[in-house]
């Protein structure tokens, strides 16, 4: 069996339950956002034309995609569906969001406008399709798929879902793809080196054919969930090399890794960079449940807490 992550995505767990028959009673019809109180004329209009962070949360009883401002002062549910929705990723122009949902009975990749309208289903293969990431020119999407048996590999397709190309073919786990800002490389996490004494590493490959593989972390710890800085010079990732999960930042060639979060009593996960590269947003359970925080990318300054409730708010993605 391939090595799986120490932090399980809630929507993947829900999808597994759905396959097993545990979620069969849910309404799987896709819907756009609805006003929870349509008769309240005093409800302020949410401004979608600004700096925003997408994240997934179970605060409504099932996993939904929300948007929030960088200070956490305003939030809105943009999926509002009884299915499990997560894995949000912004298009390069910030007008669309790709995400994964089990609303048709299995995990597939969808695209919607930033306000949740204009829903389009891109994949319809057997097995899980998830973790979509846009190419910097917006013409392609890379994603993780288990469409061939239980093997988890990285694929690429056109932004409309056509012309699917398989980029990795390894019996071990490949996931967490992220496109380089120049469009030439894709980083991902893989357990393919586990037999050599490493548990999971961050790798890089050519975006065209999956060639020119390079192990960037090559460490016996568990390294995963990589994200490029906007200028392509840095990569943030999650590692347990200090005995707990922390967000690190390293040079794009894997050198000079530095612990960004430094919170030994908690787990920190799932980083994403601001458009100007000055800050990194991540999720953490330092307050018993998972919340979204941001930190200066250089490790200085104070943390900013974006969410605070009894739900789990996870996997943030900053608008480019």
C-alpha positions as CSV (number, residue, x, y, z in Angstrom):
1,X,0.0,0.0,0.0
2,X,1.3,3.5,-0.7
3,X,2.1,5.7,2.2
4,X,-0.7,8.0,3.0
5,X,-0.6,11.4,4.7
6,X,-0.7,11.8,8.4
7,X,-3.4,14.4,8.1
8,X,-6.4,13.0,6.2
9,X,-8.4,15.3,4.0
10,X,-11.9,15.4,5.4
11,X,-13.5,15.3,1.9
12,X,-11.4,12.2,0.9
13,X,-12.7,10.5,4.0
14,X,-16.2,11.4,3.1
15,X,-15.7,10.2,-0.4
16,X,-14.4,6.8,0.9
17,X,-17.6,6.6,3.1
18,X,-19.7,7.4,0.0
19,X,-18.1,4.6,-2.0
20,X,-18.8,2.3,1.0
21,X,-22.4,3.4,1.0
22,X,-22.2,5.7,4.0
23,X,-23.3,8.9,2.2
24,X,-25.7,7.5,-0.3
25,X,-28.7,9.5,0.9
26,X,-27.2,12.9,0.0
27,X,-28.5,15.1,-2.8
28,X,-25.8,15.1,-5.4
29,X,-27.4,17.7,-7.7
30,X,-25.0,20.6,-8.3
31,X,-26.1,24.0,-7.2
32,X,-24.8,27.5,-7.2
33,X,-24.6,29.7,-4.0
34,X,-27.9,30.5,-2.4
35,X,-28.7,33.3,0.0
36,X,-29.3,31.6,3.4
37,X,-31.8,34.4,4.2
38,X,-33.1,35.6,0.8
39,X,-35.7,38.0,2.4
40,X,-33.1,39.9,4.4
41,X,-32.5,43.1,2.4
42,X,-30.0,44.3,5.0
43,X,-27.5,41.5,4.2
44,X,-24.4,43.2,2.8
45,X,-23.1,42.2,-0.6
46,X,-19.9,40.3,-0.6
47,X,-17.2,41.9,-2.8
48,X,-15.5,39.2,-4.9
49,X,-13.2,41.7,-6.7
50,X,-10.5,41.9,-4.1
51,X,-7.7,39.9,-2.4
52,X,-9.3,36.7,-1.1
53,X,-8.3,33.3,0.3
54,X,-10.3,30.1,-0.5
55,X,-10.4,27.3,2.1
56,X,-12.5,24.2,2.9
57,X,-14.5,24.0,6.1
58,X,-17.0,21.7,7.8
59,X,-18.7,24.5,9.8
60,X,-22.0,23.9,8.0
61,X,-22.0,20.1,8.8
62,X,-20.4,19.0,5.6
63,X,-17.3,20.2,3.8
64,X,-17.8,23.4,1.8
65,X,-15.5,25.9,0.1
66,X,-15.5,29.4,1.6
67,X,-13.8,32.6,0.7
68,X,-12.3,35.0,3.3
69,X,-10.5,38.2,3.4
70,X,-6.8,38.2,4.4
71,X,-7.7,39.6,7.8
72,X,-10.5,37.1,8.2
73,X,-13.1,39.8,8.8
74,X,-15.5,38.6,6.0
75,X,-16.3,35.1,4.8
76,X,-18.8,33.5,2.4
77,X,-19.8,30.0,1.4
78,X,-19.5,29.7,-2.4
79,X,-20.4,26.0,-2.9
80,X,-23.5,25.5,-0.6
81,X,-24.1,21.9,-1.7
82,X,-24.9,18.8,0.5
83,X,-21.9,17.0,-1.1
84,X,-18.3,17.1,0.1
85,X,-16.4,20.0,-1.7
86,X,-12.7,20.8,-1.2
87,X,-9.2,21.2,-2.8
88,X,-9.8,24.7,-4.0
89,X,-7.3,26.2,-6.4
90,X,-7.4,29.6,-8.2
91,X,-7.1,30.1,-11.9
92,X,-4.1,32.4,-12.7
93,X,-6.4,35.4,-13.4
94,X,-8.3,34.8,-10.2
95,X,-11.6,34.5,-12.0
96,X,-12.3,30.8,-11.4
97,X,-11.7,28.1,-8.8
98,X,-11.0,24.4,-9.5
99,X,-12.1,22.0,-6.8
100,X,-13.0,18.4,-6.0
101,X,-16.5,17.2,-5.2
102,X,-18.3,13.9,-4.7
103,X,-21.6,15.4,-5.7
104,X,-22.0,12.8,-8.6
105,X,-21.1,9.8,-6.4
106,X,-17.3,9.9,-6.8
107,X,-14.6,12.5,-6.4
108,X,-14.3,14.5,-9.6
109,X,-12.8,17.9,-10.5
110,X,-15.0,20.9,-11.2
111,X,-14.5,24.5,-12.1
112,X,-16.7,27.4,-11.0
113,X,-16.6,31.2,-11.1
114,X,-15.3,33.0,-8.0
115,X,-18.8,33.5,-6.8
116,X,-19.8,29.9,-7.2
117,X,-21.7,30.2,-10.4
118,X,-21.0,28.7,-13.8
119,X,-20.2,25.2,-12.5
120,X,-18.6,22.8,-14.9
121,X,-17.6,19.2,-14.3
122,X,-14.2,18.4,-15.9
123,X,-13.5,14.8,-15.0
124,X,-15.8,11.7,-15.0
125,X,-13.4,8.8,-14.6
126,X,-13.6,5.9,-12.2
127,X,-11.7,6.5,-9.0
128,X,-10.7,9.6,-7.2
129,X,-9.8,12.8,-9.1
130,X,-8.6,15.6,-6.8
131,X,-5.9,18.2,-6.0
132,X,-6.2,20.3,-9.2
133,X,-3.6,22.9,-9.9
134,X,-3.7,25.4,-12.8
135,X,-0.8,26.0,-15.2
136,X,0.4,29.6,-15.0
137,X,-1.1,30.5,-18.4
138,X,-4.5,29.0,-17.4
139,X,-4.6,26.5,-20.3
140,X,-4.0,23.3,-18.4
141,X,-4.8,21.7,-15.0
142,X,-2.6,19.1,-13.3
143,X,-4.3,16.8,-10.8
144,X,-4.0,13.6,-8.8
145,X,-6.0,10.6,-9.9
146,X,-6.6,7.0,-8.8
147,X,-8.4,6.1,-12.1
148,X,-6.0,3.1,-12.6
149,X,-6.7,0.7,-9.8
150,X,-5.5,1.9,-6.4
151,X,-2.5,3.6,-7.8
152,X,-2.3,7.4,-7.2
153,X,-0.6,9.3,-10.0
154,X,-0.3,12.8,-11.4
155,X,-2.1,13.6,-14.6
156,X,-2.5,16.7,-16.8
157,X,-5.5,17.9,-18.9
158,X,-6.6,21.0,-20.8
159,X,-8.5,23.5,-18.7
160,X,-11.8,22.3,-20.3
161,X,-11.1,18.7,-19.2
162,X,-9.9,17.4,-22.6
163,X,-6.7,15.7,-23.6
164,X,-5.8,13.9,-20.3
165,X,-2.1,13.0,-20.1
166,X,-0.6,10.7,-17.5
167,X,2.6,12.2,-16.0
168,X,3.6,9.7,-13.4
169,X,3.3,5.9,-13.3
170,X,4.6,4.5,-10.0
171,X,3.2,2.0,-7.6
172,X,3.9,4.3,-4.7
173,X,1.8,7.4,-3.8
174,X,2.1,10.5,-6.0
175,X,0.0,13.6,-5.1
176,X,0.0,17.3,-4.2
177,X,0.9,18.6,-7.6
178,X,1.8,22.3,-8.0
179,X,2.8,24.1,-11.2
180,X,5.9,26.2,-11.3
181,X,5.3,29.9,-12.1
182,X,7.2,29.6,-15.4
183,X,5.1,26.6,-16.5
184,X,8.0,24.2,-17.1
185,X,8.0,22.1,-13.9
186,X,5.5,20.5,-11.5
187,X,6.4,19.7,-7.9
188,X,4.6,16.9,-6.0
189,X,4.9,14.7,-3.0
190,X,5.7,11.0,-3.4
191,X,6.5,7.9,-1.3
192,X,8.5,6.4,-4.2
193,X,11.8,6.6,-2.3
194,X,10.4,4.9,0.8
195,X,12.5,1.7,0.1
196,X,15.6,3.9,0.3
197,X,14.9,4.9,3.9
198,X,12.8,8.1,3.2
199,X,9.1,8.1,4.1
200,X,7.8,10.8,1.7
201,X,9.6,13.5,-0.3
202,X,8.9,16.5,-2.4
203,X,9.8,15.9,-6.1
204,X,10.0,18.0,-9.2
205,X,9.4,16.9,-12.9
206,X,8.9,18.3,-16.3
207,X,5.3,19.5,-16.9
208,X,5.3,18.2,-20.4
209,X,6.0,14.5,-20.0
210,X,6.9,13.9,-16.3
211,X,10.6,13.5,-17.1
212,X,13.7,14.8,-15.5
213,X,12.6,13.7,-12.0
214,X,14.5,15.3,-9.1
215,X,14.0,14.6,-5.4
216,X,14.1,18.0,-3.8
217,X,14.0,17.1,-0.1
218,X,15.5,13.6,0.1
219,X,15.0,13.4,3.8
220,X,14.0,10.4,6.1
221,X,11.1,12.5,7.5
222,X,7.7,12.9,5.9
223,X,7.7,15.8,3.5
224,X,4.6,16.8,1.5
225,X,2.2,19.5,0.4
226,X,4.6,21.7,-1.6
227,X,3.7,25.2,-2.9
228,X,5.7,27.6,-5.1
229,X,6.4,31.2,-4.3
230,X,5.0,33.5,-7.0
231,X,8.5,34.3,-8.3
232,X,9.5,30.6,-8.4
233,X,12.6,31.0,-6.2
234,X,11.1,29.3,-3.1
235,X,8.9,26.3,-2.2
236,X,7.0,25.9,1.0
237,X,6.2,22.4,2.2
238,X,5.1,20.4,5.3
239,X,7.5,18.2,7.2
240,X,7.6,16.3,10.4
241,X,11.4,16.3,10.7
242,X,11.2,18.2,14.0
243,X,8.8,15.6,15.5
244,X,5.6,17.4,14.6
245,X,4.2,18.8,11.3
246,X,5.6,22.2,10.5
247,X,5.6,24.5,7.4
248,X,9.1,24.9,6.0
249,X,10.4,27.1,3.2
250,X,13.3,26.1,1.0
251,X,15.0,27.3,-2.1
252,X,13.5,26.0,-5.4
253,X,16.4,23.5,-5.7
254,X,15.7,22.1,-2.3
255,X,18.5,23.8,-0.5
256,X,18.4,25.8,2.8
257,X,15.2,24.6,4.3
258,X,13.9,26.8,7.2
259,X,11.1,26.2,9.7
260,X,8.6,28.9,9.2
261,X,5.9,28.0,11.7
262,X,8.0,26.8,14.7
263,X,5.0,25.5,16.8
264,X,6.2,22.3,18.5
265,X,3.0,21.7,20.3
266,X,0.8,21.7,17.2
267,X,0.5,20.5,13.6
268,X,0.8,23.1,10.8
269,X,-0.2,22.2,7.2
270,X,-1.2,23.2,3.7
271,X,0.6,26.5,2.8
272,X,-0.2,29.0,0.0
273,X,1.6,32.2,-0.9
274,X,0.1,35.7,-1.3
275,X,0.3,37.2,-4.8
276,X,3.3,39.4,-3.8
277,X,5.1,36.6,-2.1
278,X,5.3,38.5,1.2
279,X,3.0,36.2,3.3
280,X,2.1,32.5,3.5
281,X,-1.2,31.2,4.7
282,X,-1.6,27.8,6.3
283,X,-3.8,25.8,8.6
284,X,-3.0,24.7,12.1
285,X,-4.5,22.9,15.0
286,X,-2.8,24.9,17.7
287,X,-6.2,25.8,19.1
288,X,-7.4,22.2,19.2
289,X,-9.4,22.5,16.0
290,X,-8.0,23.5,12.6
291,X,-7.9,27.2,11.8
292,X,-6.4,29.4,9.1
293,X,-3.4,31.6,9.9
294,X,-0.9,33.7,7.9
295,X,2.7,34.5,8.5
296,X,5.4,36.6,6.9
297,X,7.2,34.5,4.3
298,X,10.6,35.5,5.8
299,X,9.6,34.3,9.2
300,X,9.5,37.7,10.8
301,X,6.5,39.6,12.3
302,X,3.5,38.2,14.0
303,X,0.9,35.6,13.0
304,X,-2.5,36.7,11.8
305,X,-5.4,34.4,12.7
306,X,-8.1,34.4,9.9
307,X,-10.6,31.9,11.3
308,X,-11.8,31.1,14.8
309,X,-14.7,28.7,15.4
310,X,-15.4,25.2,16.6
311,X,-15.2,23.8,13.0
312,X,-12.2,22.7,11.0
313,X,-11.0,25.3,8.5
314,X,-8.3,23.8,6.2
315,X,-6.3,23.8,3.0
316,X,-6.2,27.6,2.2
317,X,-5.4,28.9,-1.3
318,X,-4.5,32.6,-1.7
319,X,-5.9,34.3,-4.8
320,X,-3.0,35.0,-7.3
